[in-house]
Amino acid sequence: ISLVEPGPVMTEFETKLYEEAERADYSRTDPETAEIFTNLYLRNSKDVFASLGQTPEDIAEHTLRVIEAARPPFRHQTNAAYTPMAALKHADPSGALVTDAFYKLVFKYDAVLRLGLR
C-alpha cells in the first residue's frame, strides 16, 4: 500500500471555481468575512495554485513511478514544497500545528507568503 500525496493540482475545476468566486455576490455576507475571503483567502489561494500547482499529468507520472517501484514508499509527496507542512502534520496528529501555520501564513504574514511564492 502506498499513499500518493499531491499538493495543489491545476485543473479546469479550480479555474472555474475561482472565476465563480470572483463573480459571486457577497452583499449578504458580513463585511469582515467578505473582506477576508476575497482579499486574503481567495487571493492567496490563487497564488498558491499558480506557483505551486502541478498538472494532472505530473501527478499521474508520480503515481506511475510509485506503482512501478520495486520497493514503493508508504507515502510519496509529489510536491516537495509541502514537506514542511507534512512534517507539522506528523509532529502533531491533532492538526493544530499545521492549522496554526496556515492561519499565520494567510492572515498574519501574507506578504511573506506572497514573496515566497514568487
Sequence and secondary structure as in RCSB ss.txt:
>XXXX:A:sequence
ISLVEPGPVMTEFETKLYEEAERADYSRTDPETAEIFTNLYLRNSKDVFASLGQTPEDIAEHTLRVIEAARPPFR
HQTNAAYTPMAALKHADPSGALVTDAFYKLVFKYDAVLRLGLR
>XXXX:A:secstr
  EEE   B  HHHHHHHHHHHH   TTS HHHHHIIIIIIHHHHHHHHHHH B HHHHHHHHHHHHH SS  SE
EES GGGHHHHHHHHH TTSHHHHHHHHIIIIISHHHHHHHH 
